[in-house]
Amino acid sequence: MSLDKKKDGNAAVIKKVSRRHDDGGHSGAWKVAFADFVLALMCLFLVMWLLASREQETMAQLLRNGGGSPLAEGTQSRIEHQGTPHGSLIPRELVPGQQATESRPNSQVKSSGQPSALDDGNGPKLRHRYDSAADLQKLAKMMSDLSVEAGLAGNIQTVITPYGLRVMLHDTDKQGMFERGSAVINERFKHLLQKMGQMFAHIDNQLLLVGHTDSLQYKGQDYAAFSNWSLSSNRAMAARMQLLLGGMASNGILQVVGMADRAPLDPRHPDAALNRRIELLVLTSGQAQTVAAMFGMPGEGSQPAAGAEKPSAAELAALKQQLRLVP
């Protein structure tokens, strides 16, 4: 207590100033509340950190098991960012443009309004089968014309074999079909494949679709790591999707295969751009039946077709001569 005295005549004024000093009870309550708040905040940050770590672990597992790798083919820097393709065992919607060919594979197909390589614009045409060497030569010419229109004449080779027409869409040093280490397809090649799908919609021959890579390997070498086997298979599947989007019937593709780097076109330079390619083998009818019988139940009394027999040494030499190496 303090006294403030002020004289005013004979009267004295006494002023009392009270100062409370409460050292017990609730004087430190705010400190406890603040400590509780900080502790709760730390717990929140800890939970968020755990969730983020779990997300990164899940993403890494997806990349290893089927979506790509942080160390990509060739560059060891890109990742596969196409993601897992959507799909389900339940929906059965047809790919746009395939209704006619899916339901009636051996009937006439509707014209899309744009004359294709097999359509003169005068109406629907019958689906055609290419079995003879002359027929396959015509088909090879149409393939080459499509590649020229797409500005990709240097990225395609066509060779007539005893099994059918072999079409090779490959990389060059200046231009590639896919992003390195990825199944994401280049827009120009995507357009070319869709044009080919539109053409194959009018053809009865079935295809073998094969993906190839160069010899450059992913860094991860364990059995679960993403590898050139996965990459070549994914690229072949990506090419198949573009053919279907172009209008090709799904039953026109007999087999989709990934061969990694096991079958280089340029074995002297296994990491060459030429070895990164997608191959379409347009099978003759006899060869298609033989391949189907290899993996299924052979038909009663079925015999291998003439085109299915092993080529002679002279034929193999001629094939090697036709497989020119593109620098």
RAKA-V908120 format. One record per run of one state. SS is the DSSP state (~ for helix, > for strand, _ for the rest). FROM is the first residue (numbers start at 1). LEN is the number of residues. Records with the same first field share a line. If there is no record, write none. Layout:
SS: FROM-LEN, FROM-LEN
This chain:
_: 1-1, 9-2, 18-11, 68-31, 104-24, 129-4, 150-3, 162-2, 171-7, 179-6, 186-1, 201-2, 204-3, 213-15, 246-4, 259-8, 270-3, 276-1, 284-1, 296-10, 309-4, 323-5
>: 2-7, 11-7, 128-1, 156-6, 164-7, 178-1, 185-1, 203-1, 207-6, 253-6, 277-7
~: 29-39, 99-5, 133-17, 153-3, 187-14, 228-18, 250-3, 267-3, 273-3, 285-11, 306-3, 313-10
